[in-house]
Amino acid sequence: MYMNLEKVKKILVIRLSSLGDILLTTPLLRSIKKMYPNISIDFMLKEEYEDILLKNPNVNKLYKFAESKLEKQVLFNSIIAQNYEMVIDLQNNFRTRELTGILKCPLFKLKKHHIDKFLFVYFKINKLKDAPSIPVRYANAFDIFELDNYGLDFKTDNQPKEQLQTGEKFIGMSPGARHYTKRWPKGYYTELGKLLEADKYKVVLLGGIDDQDLCDEIAKELSNPINLCNENDVMQTAADMMMCKVVYCNDSGLMHLATAVNVPAIAFFGSTVREFGFFPYKNKSLVMERDRLQCRPCTHIGKKRCPQKHFSCMLEITPEDAFKSLSLVVEPT
């Protein structure tokens, strides 16, 4: 579908969740405003993710998606009354189709590559070998558009915690991820932390409410770490990350947050692969993975356990390998 954006004044972008997925929309939002500064961009997302775009200068208004029938009707009526000239649906699921199906304006939708992912996971037929990153796929939702050459955006007014204002060499570790097969082992993070401490780095543990036990357990095994795991305060986590020379992490939302605040990430990819598009975007980062394993990918999201029972995709990435990789992204001091 072709659309002359020169005449468009108001558009709605939809991506309901999650942290990483919403951060990956920011190059598209910025590029639209650069090329068409008169366009007003509103955005719909779930309430728990509103901080991600709260300070984004390219977004005019945030709509918080409602789950209850009554609240949803009020929300939808409010959106319909805005008379949007275009909608970009980057979620493209049954929840968002409830709304886009009743809006009387051109609709552009994300192509999700369900079949390609299925073939790759279950038959190891890789049709995603040359697939672009997720921000580019978002931009491809409408064919005539190209992104600028910059990375992700995230703004915070928070100040780093006092423990980070000492001038020491800080290295972040974010050991959490939603699914087991996306988590580099706890013991490996602990051993990596010991190697970093031996090299005079100060380890900073980062994460949200679901990561607190994991971060606490790792912290107990280290000499003098700074444990800044919090209750999902993304603004504060971003401010703390900015004091780190690098963040070690999994294929997770905090990997994308590090990228968005221009901190190099060293990311461990186990059951998932770069071809799915969720790798660090336009940042001096590094993905550590074991390409030769024929069982990868075993999922495009993550699993509760390794289907093969060996978990080689993560166990073969040793703490020593991870420590050595630091020199690839951090300038020697």
C-alpha positions, 0 to 999 in steps of 0.5 A: 500500500502506498501512502503520501506521508507529506499530507499525514498529520496524525498517526497511531503506532501500536506495540503493547509489550515488552521492554525490548520490543518497545525499545526496538520501535524507537528508530522508526519513531525517530526516523518518521519525525526526522523526515516528516516533522509535522506528523504527530505520533501517538503510541499504544502500549501496556501500562507497565511499559509506559516509562520506556517512551515517557521521555521520548521526544518523538511521541506525542501521547501514550495510550495505556492498553486496557484488558477489561471490557469496559475500560477497553471500550472507553479507550477504543472510543477515545482513539476512534475520536482522534480520527487517525490518518494512519495506524502502524500495528507492530504487535499484530495479534488478536488484541490489537486487531480488535482495535485496528478492525474498527478504525477507518484509516490505512493500516500497516502491519508487522509481518511476523515470519511465523512459518519461517520461524517454525521451519527453523526451529523444528526442521532447521530450514533457515529462511531467515539467514539474511533477515534484517534486525527487528527495527528494520522489520518494523520499518518494513511494515510500511514499504516506502520507509527507511530508517536513519543510521542511529540506534535505539532511544531511551531518556531518563532524568534519574541520577545513578545510585551513589555507589556508582559515583566513586570513579571506579571501573564498573561492569554490569551483569544482568543475569535474568531472563524470562525463560530458563533456556535464555539464561546463562547459568548462575554459577557462570555469572558468579565465576565471571564476577570473580574474574572481573573482581580479580582484574580490579573491576567493580561488579554491578548486578542489575535486574527487575523484581523477578531477578532479585533472588538470582542477583542476591545469590550471585552477590553472596558469592562475590567479594564486594559487588553492588546489587542494584536489582530493583522493582522494575524501575527501568528509569533507574536501571538505565541511569545505573547502566550508564555508569558501566563500561559494559553490561553482560546479559542474556537475550533479554529486555535489559540487553536492549536497554543497555544498547539504548543508553549506548553501553556495550552489551556482551550478550549470551544467546542460548536457545535463540539465535541472531536470525530472529532479529533481536540482537543488539542494534547499532551499538558496539556490542557482542553476541556470544553463541555456539553456532555449530550446535545442530539443536539451535534454535530449539525455540523462538521465545524460550523454554523451561528446560533444555529439550536435549538435556545437555544445555550445551548452547549455554554451558559451552560459553565459559566464564573464561571466554566471557571474560576474554571477550571484554577486550573486544568491546572495552578500550584498555585503561 
